[in-house]
Amino acid sequence: MPPAAPPTGTVTFLFTDVEGSTRLLKQLRERYGEVLAKHRDLLRAAFDAADGYEVDSQGDSFFVAFRRAKDAVGAAVAAQRALAAELWAEQATLHVRMGIHTGEATLAGGRYVGLAVHRAARIAAAARGGQIVISQITHDLLHDEEEQLAGVEITDLGTRPLKDLERAVRLYEVSTDAIAADAEPEEIRIAILGPVEAARGGRALELGGRQQRALLGLLAVRGGAVVPVDAIVDALWPDDPPPSATKVVQTYVSRLRKALGDEAIERRGPGYALRVDRDSLDVLRFEELAERGRLEEALALWRGPALVDVADVPALRVEAERLEEVRVRALEERAAAAIEAGRHGEVVSELRALLAAQPLRERPRFLLMLALYRSGRQAEALDTYREARTLLVDELGIEPGEQLRGLEAAILRQEPELAASAPPTRGAVFVWRAGDGALEPLVALAEPLADGRELIVANLVPPGGDLAGAAAEVERVRAALTTRAVAARAVSFTSDDPGADAARLARDQDAQLALTPCPAELVAGGVVPPSVAAAFEQAPCDVALLAARNGETGGPVVVPFGAAEHDWAAVELAAWIALATHAPLRLLGSESGAGGRDASRTLATASLLLQRHLGLAATPTLAAPGPEGVVAAVADAGLVVAGLRETWPQEGVGAARLALLRDAAPPVLLVRRGRRPGGLAQPGAVTRYSWSRAR
């Protein structure tokens, strides 16, 4: 029988995780749940037999504590033998990675916390499917008892780096004949959360020079999506590509295939794509773990700044900044969870470090104030607020947000509610204008989306412009919003780089959506001007350009949908608008596509996902092919929400989107997808992974 209470003192921790779960889900479909249930039964029986205390389980993973190292290793061996002996459905053998570490147990709120737990999780993350990897301490405790583990061999793996540990640590593999016979073939691992690296079976692969590694980074940040050859050329040679650039790319791909395997990179349509599952690419694994709330394991995958060795490539520098935003959100949510669990003292230094890097960011400042107050450091908590107010007023001319102001007031009153949980952030809707274009249509669109959120309005003027007039205008907007019980703030300042400044505001104010007028030069020429391109490239949230129309419009929200990356962002935003305004939602596809097949199947897939996740029905509609057909099909719409073309930096917005901006009767939103969760995400979400996983 397993123990009724968690072991204390010196405890051995075991983490497990199924490798290749995405591949299994695709292979087994409705039988996947049955296979996972069998996996849980086998592992739980092995752990119970060794008196393991089950701390947590997440469907495809376990966290178990044992009183003795021998019991933990014996349970892991028994579990791997049971998995290897099982006759799985459709030959879908499960390969489970296991990590074990022994240390002093610290209990807080009935849960284990501290370095020993973190190290065990990191060791599990470093293992391959079918492996049992143990720490030096666990190995030393087993040293005199190896003869009691029949058929077990322990192999020194050497030193390996683990996240957040200053020095590499020595690890060991525990194996048996039964496990080795059915062990999964060596898999390729590609890592970009740090320097660009790849490994096969734990052995580092040679990836060539900077340009070649940058190409792998470009493919990796897109997961399995196609990266056009033209986009690769523009990224690798942004200023002056050589005449042989396309052939050089082919050579790089050939060399990478030689290192990674011929099937790792496939030619698809106009470009190349990686063929990897979620477990083989660290950025996809990070998103999955973060979405499941397993933040320790997710953050353990980071080995330094993302793409650090190729971040001088402009396209990858933008991706690195977006990935850093997701990492910071994960750190914030981990800190919030620690505060909720009563471990407020543990997160103070980490939150101070976050603020040192991004001093205008309000979420970590809120958490730091709360952690300091709960640690009995009220004066420091209030100093933290005053510092925030000085920075925001001096640099942006804006007061702190409602949440920060409310926390300061609560601290001054020493309200008992401060002992409660840290509330998850609801984010903000951010509206900005730089130059021409009216604020009123933007605010009218944003106001229903700001339900329970702040609405931030910014008016950016060029140096020497009418700053006083701009400030007066946004103040009138803010005052009108507050009379309608909308939490709003307004700011005006001069800027010679409005796109970059808008992106910074969106990041620091936790925006879930940034709205701005569609610039006239884009409508005229179809090319995104530099001021907007900077926002597209740097803002962590979705960015949408509004081509407004005169007069009142009514009717459904319509999304021209082709299942491309930014099209999914358009579906999410359109669904958010439809839910907030009670408007019907319509998905639009071509009546004649590849091979003569219409787009109804693609529309049906998106419609089913909307119904599953949001309970929102979307009507499918087919349009005649070509820009004219799209414009005609949206004539009765109240709003059109279109995703940005994926090749917009090289080829502009494209003929169909340009026709909508110029000729469509209803207003048009053109959307660029960001990494930050949108308005439909659950509070506290770190990534957009749940939607992408459903696809």
C-alpha positions as CSV (number, residue, x, y, z in Angstrom):
1,M,0.0,0.0,0.0
2,P,1.3,3.5,-0.8
3,P,2.0,5.7,2.2
4,A,-0.9,7.9,3.4
5,A,1.4,10.9,4.0
6,P,4.3,12.4,2.0
7,P,7.7,11.2,3.1
8,T,9.9,13.7,4.9
9,G,13.6,14.1,5.5
10,T,15.7,12.7,2.7
11,V,13.4,11.8,-0.1
12,T,13.9,10.5,-3.6
13,F,11.8,12.2,-6.3
14,L,10.8,10.5,-9.5
15,F,9.3,12.4,-12.5
16,T,7.9,10.6,-15.6
17,D,6.6,11.8,-19.0
18,V,5.4,10.1,-22.2
19,E,7.6,11.0,-25.1
20,G,6.0,11.5,-28.5
21,S,2.5,12.1,-27.1
22,T,1.5,14.2,-30.1
23,R,2.5,11.5,-32.5
24,L,0.6,8.9,-30.5
25,L,-2.5,11.1,-30.4
26,K,-2.5,11.4,-34.2
27,Q,-1.8,7.6,-34.6
28,L,-4.4,6.3,-32.2
29,R,-7.1,9.1,-32.2
30,E,-10.0,7.9,-30.1
31,R,-8.0,5.0,-28.6
32,Y,-5.3,7.4,-27.2
33,G,-7.2,7.8,-24.0
34,E,-7.4,4.0,-23.5
35,V,-3.6,3.7,-24.0
36,L,-2.9,6.5,-21.6
37,A,-5.2,4.9,-19.0
38,K,-3.3,1.6,-19.4
39,H,0.0,3.5,-19.0
40,R,-1.3,5.1,-15.8
41,D,-2.4,1.7,-14.4
42,L,1.0,0.1,-15.1
43,L,3.0,2.9,-13.6
44,R,0.8,3.3,-10.6
45,A,1.0,-0.4,-9.8
46,A,4.8,-0.3,-9.9
47,F,5.0,2.8,-7.8
48,D,2.5,1.5,-5.2
49,A,4.4,-1.7,-4.9
50,A,7.5,0.2,-3.9
51,D,5.6,2.4,-1.4
52,G,5.7,5.5,-3.6
53,Y,3.7,8.5,-2.6
54,E,2.0,10.0,-5.7
55,V,2.4,13.7,-5.5
56,D,0.7,14.6,-8.8
57,S,-0.3,13.1,-12.1
58,Q,-1.2,14.9,-15.3
59,G,-2.5,12.1,-17.6
60,D,0.8,11.4,-19.4
61,S,3.1,12.2,-16.4
62,F,3.7,11.3,-12.8
63,F,5.5,13.0,-9.8
64,V,6.2,10.4,-7.1
65,A,8.2,10.6,-3.8
66,F,10.0,7.6,-2.2
67,R,11.6,7.1,1.2
68,R,14.7,5.4,-0.3
69,A,16.6,5.7,-3.5
70,K,16.6,2.0,-4.1
71,D,12.8,2.0,-3.9
72,A,12.5,4.8,-6.5
73,V,14.9,3.2,-8.9
74,G,13.4,-0.3,-8.5
75,A,9.9,1.2,-9.1
76,A,11.2,2.9,-12.3
77,V,12.7,-0.3,-13.5
78,A,9.5,-2.3,-12.8
79,A,7.5,0.4,-14.6
80,Q,9.7,0.3,-17.7
81,R,9.6,-3.5,-17.8
82,A,5.8,-3.4,-17.6
83,L,5.6,-0.9,-20.4
84,A,8.0,-3.0,-22.5
85,A,6.0,-6.2,-21.9
86,E,2.6,-4.7,-22.7
87,L,1.0,-5.5,-26.0
88,W,-0.1,-2.0,-27.0
89,A,-3.0,-1.2,-29.3
90,E,-1.9,-0.9,-33.0
91,Q,1.7,-1.5,-32.0
92,A,1.8,2.0,-30.5
93,T,4.4,1.3,-27.8
94,L,4.7,4.0,-25.2
95,H,8.2,5.3,-24.4
96,V,8.4,7.0,-21.1
97,R,11.3,9.2,-19.8
98,M,12.1,9.1,-16.1
99,G,14.3,11.3,-14.0
100,I,15.3,10.6,-10.4
101,H,17.0,12.7,-7.8
102,T,17.5,12.5,-4.0
103,G,17.5,15.5,-1.7
104,E,16.0,17.0,1.4
105,A,12.2,17.4,1.2
106,T,10.6,20.7,1.9
107,L,6.8,20.8,2.3
108,A,4.7,23.9,1.9
109,G,0.9,23.7,1.7
110,G,1.1,20.0,1.5
111,R,3.3,20.1,-1.6
112,Y,7.0,19.5,-2.1
113,V,9.0,22.6,-3.1
114,G,12.7,23.5,-3.3
115,L,15.8,22.7,-5.3
116,A,15.6,18.9,-5.0
117,V,12.2,18.9,-6.8
118,H,13.4,21.3,-9.5
119,R,16.5,19.2,-10.1
120,A,14.5,16.0,-10.5
121,A,12.2,17.7,-13.0
122,R,15.2,18.9,-15.0
123,I,16.8,15.5,-15.0
124,A,13.5,14.0,-16.4
125,A,13.4,16.7,-19.1
126,A,17.0,15.7,-20.1
127,A,16.1,12.0,-20.5
128,R,14.9,10.2,-23.7
129,G,11.9,8.0,-24.1
130,G,12.6,4.6,-22.5
131,Q,15.4,6.0,-20.3
132,I,15.8,6.2,-16.5
133,V,18.3,8.9,-15.7
134,I,19.5,9.4,-12.1
135,S,21.6,12.0,-10.3
136,Q,25.0,11.6,-8.7
137,I,23.5,11.6,-5.2
138,T,20.9,8.9,-6.1
139,H,23.7,6.9,-7.8
140,D,25.9,7.1,-4.7
141,L,23.1,5.9,-2.4
142,L,22.6,2.9,-4.7
143,H,26.3,2.1,-5.0
144,D,26.3,-0.5,-2.3
145,E,22.9,-2.0,-3.2
146,E,23.3,-2.6,-7.0
147,E,23.2,-6.4,-6.4
148,Q,19.7,-6.1,-5.0
149,L,18.4,-4.7,-8.3
150,A,18.5,-7.8,-10.4
151,G,19.3,-7.4,-14.1
152,V,20.0,-3.7,-13.8
153,E,23.0,-1.9,-15.3
154,I,24.1,1.7,-14.4
155,T,26.0,3.6,-17.0
156,D,27.9,6.9,-16.4
157,L,26.5,9.5,-18.9
158,G,29.1,12.1,-18.0
159,T,28.3,15.7,-17.1
160,R,25.3,17.4,-18.6
161,P,24.2,21.0,-18.3
162,L,20.8,21.5,-16.6
163,K,18.8,24.8,-16.6
164,D,19.4,27.1,-13.7
165,L,22.4,25.2,-12.4
166,E,25.7,27.0,-12.5
167,R,27.7,23.9,-13.4
168,A,27.0,20.8,-15.4
169,V,26.0,17.8,-13.3
170,R,27.0,14.1,-13.6
171,L,24.1,11.8,-14.6
172,Y,23.7,8.1,-14.9
173,E,21.4,5.8,-16.9
174,V,19.7,2.8,-15.3
175,S,18.9,0.1,-17.9
176,T,17.9,-3.5,-18.2
177,D,17.8,-6.0,-21.0
178,A,14.1,-5.8,-21.2
179,I,14.1,-2.0,-21.6
180,A,17.0,-2.0,-24.0
181,A,15.4,-4.6,-26.3
182,D,12.3,-2.4,-26.9
183,A,14.0,1.0,-26.5
184,E,12.9,3.7,-28.9
185,P,15.3,4.4,-31.8
186,E,17.5,7.4,-31.2
187,E,15.6,10.5,-31.9
188,I,16.7,13.9,-33.2
189,R,16.3,16.7,-30.7
190,I,16.4,20.3,-32.0
191,A,16.8,23.1,-29.5
192,I,16.6,26.9,-30.0
193,L,15.8,28.0,-26.4
194,G,19.4,29.0,-26.1
195,P,22.1,28.5,-28.8
196,V,20.8,26.6,-31.9
197,E,21.7,22.9,-31.2
198,A,20.7,19.5,-32.3
199,A,21.4,16.0,-30.9
200,R,20.8,12.4,-31.8
201,G,20.6,10.0,-28.9
202,G,22.0,12.6,-26.6
203,R,25.1,13.2,-28.8
204,A,25.6,16.7,-30.1
205,L,25.5,17.1,-33.9
206,E,27.6,19.4,-36.0
207,L,25.4,22.0,-37.6
208,G,27.9,24.0,-39.5
209,G,28.5,27.8,-39.6
210,R,26.3,30.7,-38.5
211,Q,24.2,30.9,-41.7
212,Q,23.4,27.2,-41.7
213,R,22.4,27.3,-38.0
214,A,20.4,30.4,-38.7
215,L,18.5,28.5,-41.4
216,L,17.7,25.7,-38.9
217,G,16.6,28.4,-36.4
218,L,14.2,29.9,-39.1
219,L,12.6,26.4,-39.7
220,A,12.4,25.6,-35.9
221,V,10.6,28.8,-34.9
222,R,7.9,27.9,-37.4
223,G,7.5,24.4,-36.0
224,G,6.3,22.3,-38.9
225,A,5.1,25.2,-41.0
226,V,6.6,26.0,-44.4
227,V,9.1,28.8,-44.7
228,P,9.3,30.0,-48.3
229,V,12.7,30.0,-50.0
230,D,12.3,33.8,-50.7
231,A,11.8,34.4,-46.9
232,I,14.9,32.4,-46.1
233,V,17.0,34.3,-48.6
234,D,15.7,37.7,-47.2
235,A,16.4,36.6,-43.7
236,L,19.9,35.3,-44.3
237,W,21.0,38.1,-46.6
238,P,18.7,41.1,-45.6
239,D,20.7,43.7,-47.5
240,D,22.3,42.3,-50.6
241,P,21.6,38.6,-51.4
242,P,24.1,37.0,-53.7
243,P,22.9,35.8,-57.2
244,S,23.5,32.2,-56.0
245,A,21.5,32.7,-52.8
246,T,18.8,30.1,-53.7
247,K,21.5,27.5,-54.5
248,V,23.3,28.3,-51.3
249,V,20.1,27.6,-49.4
250,Q,19.8,24.3,-51.1
251,T,23.3,23.5,-50.1
252,Y,22.6,24.4,-46.5
253,V,19.5,22.2,-46.5
254,S,21.4,19.3,-47.9
255,R,24.1,19.6,-45.2
256,L,21.5,19.9,-42.5
257,R,19.7,16.8,-43.8
258,K,23.0,14.9,-43.7
259,A,23.3,15.8,-40.0
260,L,19.7,15.4,-39.0
261,G,18.5,12.7,-41.4
262,D,17.0,13.0,-44.8
263,E,13.4,13.1,-43.6
264,A,14.0,15.9,-41.0
265,I,13.6,18.7,-43.5
266,E,11.1,18.3,-46.4
267,R,10.5,20.4,-49.5
268,R,6.9,21.5,-49.4
269,G,5.4,24.0,-51.9
270,P,7.4,27.2,-52.1
271,G,9.8,26.4,-49.3
272,Y,11.0,24.0,-46.6
273,A,9.6,22.7,-43.3
274,L,10.8,20.7,-40.4
275,R,9.3,17.2,-39.9
276,V,9.5,16.9,-36.1
277,D,7.0,16.0,-33.4
278,R,6.4,18.2,-30.4
279,D,8.8,16.3,-28.2
280,S,11.7,16.7,-30.6
281,L,11.6,20.5,-30.7
282,D,12.2,22.3,-27.4
283,V,10.1,25.4,-28.3
284,L,7.0,23.2,-29.0
285,R,7.7,21.2,-25.8
286,F,8.0,24.4,-23.8
287,E,4.6,25.6,-25.1
288,E,2.9,22.3,-24.3
289,L,4.3,22.1,-20.8
290,A,3.5,25.8,-20.1
291,E,-0.1,25.3,-21.3
292,R,-0.5,22.4,-18.9
293,G,0.8,24.5,-16.0
294,R,4.0,22.5,-15.7
295,L,6.1,25.7,-15.5
296,E,9.1,24.2,-13.8
297,E,9.6,21.7,-16.5
298,A,8.9,24.2,-19.2
299,L,11.4,26.8,-17.9
300,A,14.0,24.0,-17.4
301,L,14.2,23.7,-21.2
302,W,15.8,27.2,-21.5
303,R,19.6,27.2,-21.8
304,G,20.0,30.9,-22.2
305,P,18.5,33.6,-24.4
306,A,16.6,32.0,-27.4
307,L,18.6,31.8,-30.6
308,V,21.4,33.6,-28.9
309,D,24.1,32.5,-31.4
310,V,22.1,33.7,-34.5
311,A,20.2,36.6,-33.0
312,D,22.1,39.1,-35.2
313,V,20.0,37.8,-38.1
314,P,17.1,40.4,-38.0
315,A,14.3,38.0,-38.6
316,L,15.6,35.7,-35.8
317,R,16.1,38.6,-33.4
318,V,12.4,39.4,-33.7
319,E,11.5,35.8,-33.0
320,A,14.0,35.7,-30.1
321,E,12.2,38.7,-28.6
322,R,8.8,37.1,-29.0
323,L,10.1,33.9,-27.3
324,E,11.5,36.0,-24.5
325,E,8.1,37.5,-23.9
326,V,6.6,34.0,-23.5
327,R,9.4,33.0,-21.1
328,V,8.8,36.1,-19.0
329,R,5.1,35.4,-18.8
330,A,5.9,31.8,-17.7
331,L,8.2,33.3,-15.0
332,E,5.4,35.6,-13.9
333,E,2.9,32.8,-13.6
334,R,5.4,30.6,-11.7
335,A,5.9,33.5,-9.3
336,A,2.2,34.0,-8.9
337,A,1.7,30.3,-8.1
338,A,4.5,30.4,-5.5
339,I,2.9,33.4,-3.8
340,E,-0.4,31.6,-3.8
341,A,1.3,28.6,-2.2
342,G,2.7,30.8,0.6
343,R,6.3,30.9,-0.8
344,H,6.3,34.7,-1.3
345,G,9.9,35.0,0.1
346,E,11.3,32.7,-2.6
347,V,10.3,34.9,-5.5
348,V,11.4,38.4,-4.4
349,S,14.8,38.2,-6.0
350,E,13.5,36.7,-9.2
351,L,10.8,39.4,-9.6
352,R,13.4,42.1,-8.9
353,A,15.5,40.7,-11.7
354,L,12.5,40.7,-14.1
355,L,11.9,44.4,-13.2
356,A,15.5,45.3,-13.7
357,A,15.3,44.0,-17.3
358,Q,11.8,45.5,-18.0
359,P,11.1,48.2,-15.4
360,L,7.9,49.4,-17.0
361,R,6.2,46.0,-16.9
362,E,3.3,46.1,-14.4
363,R,2.6,42.4,-13.8
364,P,5.9,41.5,-12.1
365,R,5.7,44.8,-10.1
366,F,2.3,43.9,-8.8
367,L,3.6,40.4,-7.8
368,L,6.7,41.9,-6.2
369,M,4.6,44.3,-4.1
370,L,2.4,41.5,-3.0
371,A,5.3,39.2,-2.2
372,L,7.0,41.9,-0.2
373,Y,3.9,42.8,1.7
374,R,3.2,39.2,2.6
375,S,6.8,38.9,3.8
376,G,6.2,41.7,6.3
377,R,8.1,44.3,4.2
378,Q,5.3,46.8,3.8
379,A,7.6,49.8,3.3
380,E,9.5,48.1,0.5
381,A,6.2,47.2,-1.2
382,L,5.1,50.8,-1.1
383,D,8.5,52.0,-2.4
384,T,8.1,49.6,-5.3
385,Y,4.8,51.3,-6.2
386,R,6.2,54.8,-5.9
387,E,9.1,53.7,-8.2
388,A,6.7,52.4,-10.7
389,R,4.6,55.6,-10.7
390,T,7.7,57.8,-11.1
391,L,8.9,55.7,-14.1
392,L,5.6,55.6,-15.8
393,V,4.8,59.3,-15.4
394,D,8.3,60.5,-16.3
395,E,8.8,58.2,-19.3
396,L,5.3,57.8,-20.7
397,G,3.2,60.4,-19.0
398,I,0.8,57.7,-17.8
399,E,-0.4,56.7,-14.3
400,P,0.0,53.1,-13.1
401,G,-2.8,50.7,-14.0
402,E,-5.9,50.1,-12.0
403,Q,-4.5,46.8,-10.5
404,L,-1.3,48.5,-9.2
405,R,-3.2,51.5,-7.8
406,G,-5.7,49.2,-6.1
407,L,-2.9,47.1,-4.5
408,E,-1.2,50.2,-3.2
409,A,-4.4,51.4,-1.6
410,A,-5.1,47.9,-0.1
411,I,-1.6,47.9,1.4
412,L,-2.0,51.3,2.9
413,R,-5.3,50.0,4.5
414,Q,-3.7,46.6,5.4
415,E,-6.8,44.9,4.0
416,P,-7.3,41.3,5.1
417,E,-8.0,40.3,1.5
418,L,-4.3,40.7,0.7
419,A,-3.7,37.3,2.3
420,A,-5.8,35.8,-0.6
421,S,-4.5,34.5,-3.9
422,A,-2.8,36.8,-6.4
423,P,-5.4,37.5,-9.1
424,P,-4.5,36.5,-12.6
425,T,-4.0,39.3,-15.0
426,R,-6.8,40.1,-17.5
427,G,-4.6,42.1,-19.7
428,A,-5.5,45.2,-21.7
429,V,-6.7,46.3,-25.1
430,F,-4.4,48.8,-26.6
431,V,-5.4,51.5,-29.1
432,W,-2.8,53.7,-30.7
433,R,-2.5,56.3,-33.5
434,A,0.5,57.8,-35.1
435,G,-0.3,60.3,-37.8
436,D,-3.5,60.1,-39.8
437,G,-6.6,58.1,-38.9
438,A,-9.4,58.7,-36.4
439,L,-9.4,57.3,-32.9
440,E,-13.2,57.0,-32.6
441,P,-13.6,53.9,-34.8
442,L,-10.8,52.2,-33.0
443,V,-12.2,52.9,-29.6
444,A,-15.7,51.9,-30.7
445,L,-14.3,48.5,-31.8
446,A,-12.1,48.1,-28.7
447,E,-14.7,49.1,-26.0
448,P,-16.8,45.9,-26.0
449,L,-13.5,43.8,-26.0
450,A,-12.3,45.6,-22.9
451,D,-15.0,44.0,-20.7
452,G,-13.1,43.3,-17.5
453,R,-9.9,44.7,-19.0
454,E,-8.2,48.1,-19.2
455,L,-8.5,50.1,-22.5
456,I,-5.3,52.1,-23.1
457,V,-5.4,54.8,-25.7
458,A,-2.1,56.3,-27.0
459,N,-1.7,59.3,-29.3
460,L,1.9,59.4,-30.7
461,V,3.0,62.6,-32.4
462,P,6.2,63.3,-34.4
463,P,8.9,65.5,-32.7
464,G,7.8,69.1,-33.0
465,G,4.1,68.0,-33.4
466,D,1.1,69.3,-31.4
467,L,1.6,67.3,-28.2
468,A,-0.8,69.4,-26.2
469,G,-3.6,68.9,-28.7
470,A,-2.9,65.2,-28.9
471,A,-3.0,64.9,-25.1
472,A,-6.3,66.8,-24.9
473,E,-7.9,64.6,-27.6
474,V,-7.0,61.3,-25.8
475,E,-8.1,62.7,-22.4
476,R,-11.5,63.5,-23.9
477,V,-11.7,59.9,-25.1
478,R,-10.6,58.5,-21.7
479,A,-13.1,60.7,-19.8
480,A,-16.0,59.5,-22.1
481,L,-15.0,55.9,-21.5
482,T,-14.9,56.3,-17.7
483,T,-18.5,57.7,-17.8
484,R,-19.5,54.4,-19.3
485,A,-17.7,52.4,-16.5
486,V,-14.8,51.4,-18.8
487,A,-11.4,51.2,-17.0
488,A,-9.3,53.4,-19.3
489,R,-6.0,55.2,-19.4
490,A,-4.6,57.7,-22.0
491,V,-1.1,58.8,-22.9
492,S,0.5,61.1,-25.5
493,F,4.2,61.6,-26.3
494,T,6.4,62.4,-29.1
495,S,8.1,59.5,-31.0
496,D,10.3,59.2,-34.1
497,D,9.8,55.4,-34.1
498,P,6.1,55.0,-33.3
499,G,5.9,51.3,-34.3
500,A,8.6,50.3,-31.9
501,D,7.2,52.6,-29.1
502,A,3.8,51.1,-29.6
503,A,5.2,47.6,-29.4
504,R,7.0,48.5,-26.1
505,L,3.7,49.9,-24.6
506,A,1.9,46.7,-25.7
507,R,4.5,44.6,-24.0
508,D,4.8,46.6,-20.8
509,Q,1.0,47.1,-20.3
510,D,0.2,43.4,-20.9
511,A,-1.9,44.1,-24.0
512,Q,-3.8,41.2,-25.5
513,L,-4.6,43.1,-28.7
514,A,-3.1,46.3,-30.3
515,L,-5.3,48.3,-32.7
516,T,-4.2,51.1,-35.0
517,P,-5.6,52.8,-38.1
518,C,-4.6,51.2,-41.5
519,P,-2.1,53.7,-43.0
520,A,-3.0,55.3,-46.3
521,E,0.3,54.3,-47.9
522,L,-0.5,50.6,-47.3
523,V,-3.8,50.9,-49.0
524,A,-2.2,52.8,-51.9
525,G,0.7,50.5,-52.5
526,G,0.0,47.2,-50.7
527,V,3.3,47.4,-48.8
528,V,3.5,47.7,-45.0
529,P,5.2,50.9,-44.1
530,P,8.2,50.8,-41.7
531,S,6.3,52.4,-38.8
532,V,3.7,49.6,-38.8
533,A,6.2,46.9,-39.7
534,A,8.1,47.7,-36.5
535,A,4.9,47.0,-34.5
536,F,4.2,43.8,-36.5
537,E,7.7,42.6,-35.8
538,Q,8.1,43.6,-32.2
539,A,4.7,43.6,-30.4
540,P,4.1,40.4,-28.4
541,C,0.3,40.5,-28.9
542,D,-1.9,40.4,-32.0
543,V,-1.7,43.6,-34.0
544,A,-4.6,44.7,-36.1
545,L,-4.9,47.5,-38.6
546,L,-8.4,49.0,-39.1
547,A,-9.6,50.3,-42.4
548,A,-12.6,52.2,-41.2
549,R,-15.7,53.2,-43.2
550,N,-18.1,56.1,-42.9
551,G,-21.5,55.4,-41.5
552,E,-23.1,52.7,-39.4
553,T,-22.5,49.1,-40.4
554,G,-24.3,46.0,-39.2
555,G,-24.1,42.3,-40.1
556,P,-22.0,39.4,-39.4
557,V,-18.3,39.3,-38.6
558,V,-16.7,37.6,-41.7
559,V,-13.2,35.9,-41.8
560,P,-11.7,35.0,-45.2
561,F,-10.0,31.7,-44.1
562,G,-7.3,29.6,-45.6
563,A,-5.9,28.0,-42.5
564,A,-2.6,29.9,-42.6
565,E,-0.8,31.1,-39.4
566,H,-2.3,34.6,-39.4
567,D,-5.7,33.3,-40.5
568,W,-6.0,31.5,-37.2
569,A,-5.3,34.8,-35.4
570,A,-8.1,36.4,-37.5
571,V,-10.5,33.6,-36.4
572,E,-9.7,34.1,-32.8
573,L,-10.1,37.9,-32.9
574,A,-13.3,37.6,-35.0
575,A,-14.7,35.1,-32.5
576,W,-13.8,37.5,-29.6
577,I,-15.6,40.4,-31.4
578,A,-18.6,38.2,-32.2
579,L,-19.0,37.1,-28.6
580,A,-18.5,40.6,-27.3
581,T,-21.0,42.2,-29.7
582,H,-23.4,39.3,-30.1
583,A,-22.9,39.3,-33.9
584,P,-23.0,36.2,-36.0
585,L,-19.7,34.8,-37.3
586,R,-19.1,33.7,-40.8
587,L,-16.1,31.9,-42.3
588,L,-15.4,32.5,-46.0
589,G,-13.5,30.2,-48.4
590,S,-13.0,29.7,-52.1
591,E,-15.5,27.7,-54.1
592,S,-12.6,26.5,-56.3
593,G,-9.3,25.4,-54.8
594,A,-6.5,23.0,-55.4
595,G,-7.5,20.0,-57.5
596,G,-10.9,21.6,-58.0
597,R,-11.9,21.0,-54.4
598,D,-13.7,23.8,-52.6
599,A,-12.7,25.1,-49.1
600,S,-15.7,23.7,-47.2
601,R,-13.6,21.0,-45.4
602,T,-11.1,23.6,-44.2
603,L,-14.0,25.8,-43.0
604,A,-15.6,22.8,-41.3
605,T,-12.4,22.1,-39.3
606,A,-12.3,25.7,-38.0
607,S,-16.0,25.7,-37.2
608,L,-15.7,22.5,-35.2
609,L,-12.9,24.0,-33.2
610,L,-14.9,27.1,-32.5
611,Q,-17.8,25.0,-31.2
612,R,-15.6,22.8,-29.1
613,H,-13.6,25.6,-27.4
614,L,-16.0,28.5,-27.4
615,G,-19.4,27.1,-28.0
616,L,-19.7,29.5,-31.0
617,A,-21.1,28.4,-34.3
618,A,-19.7,29.8,-37.5
619,T,-21.5,29.7,-40.8
620,P,-19.4,28.5,-43.8
621,T,-19.7,30.5,-47.0
622,L,-18.0,29.9,-50.4
623,A,-16.9,32.8,-52.6
624,A,-15.9,33.0,-56.3
625,P,-12.2,32.8,-56.7
626,G,-10.1,35.9,-56.9
627,P,-10.1,39.3,-55.2
628,E,-13.4,40.3,-56.8
629,G,-15.2,37.3,-55.5
630,V,-14.0,37.9,-51.9
631,V,-15.1,41.6,-52.0
632,A,-18.5,40.6,-53.4
633,A,-19.0,37.9,-50.7
634,V,-18.4,40.3,-47.8
635,A,-20.8,43.1,-49.0
636,D,-23.4,42.4,-46.3
637,A,-20.8,42.0,-43.5
638,G,-20.6,44.3,-40.5
639,L,-16.8,43.7,-40.2
640,V,-14.2,41.7,-42.1
641,V,-11.3,40.2,-40.1
642,A,-8.5,39.0,-42.4
643,G,-5.2,37.4,-41.4
644,L,-2.0,39.0,-42.7
645,R,-0.2,37.2,-45.5
646,E,2.7,35.2,-44.2
647,T,5.1,36.6,-46.8
648,W,4.1,40.2,-46.1
649,P,7.7,41.5,-45.4
650,Q,8.8,40.3,-48.9
651,E,5.6,40.5,-51.0
652,G,3.3,42.9,-49.3
653,V,-0.3,42.1,-48.2
654,G,-1.3,40.5,-51.5
655,A,-4.0,41.1,-54.1
656,A,-7.0,39.7,-52.1
657,R,-6.3,41.6,-48.9
658,L,-5.5,44.8,-50.8
659,A,-8.8,44.6,-52.6
660,L,-10.6,44.2,-49.3
661,L,-8.8,47.3,-47.8
662,R,-9.6,49.3,-50.9
663,D,-13.0,48.2,-52.1
664,A,-14.9,46.2,-49.5
665,A,-18.0,48.0,-48.2
666,P,-17.6,47.1,-44.5
667,P,-14.6,48.0,-42.3
668,V,-11.7,45.6,-42.5
669,L,-9.3,44.5,-39.8
670,L,-5.9,43.1,-41.0
671,V,-4.4,41.0,-38.3
672,R,-0.8,39.9,-37.5
673,R,-0.6,37.0,-35.0
674,G,1.4,37.4,-31.9
675,R,2.8,34.9,-29.4
676,R,1.0,36.3,-26.4
677,P,-2.4,34.7,-25.6
678,G,-5.3,36.6,-27.0
679,G,-8.6,37.8,-25.4
680,L,-10.2,34.3,-25.4
681,A,-7.4,32.7,-23.4
682,Q,-8.0,31.6,-19.8
683,P,-6.6,34.0,-17.2
684,G,-3.0,33.2,-16.4
685,A,-2.4,31.5,-19.8
686,V,1.2,31.7,-20.9
687,T,1.1,30.7,-24.6
688,R,-1.4,30.2,-27.4
689,Y,-0.6,26.5,-27.3
690,S,-4.1,25.2,-26.6
691,W,-5.5,26.6,-29.8
692,S,-2.6,25.4,-31.9
693,R,-2.7,21.9,-30.2
694,A,-6.4,21.6,-31.2
695,R,-5.5,22.2,-34.8
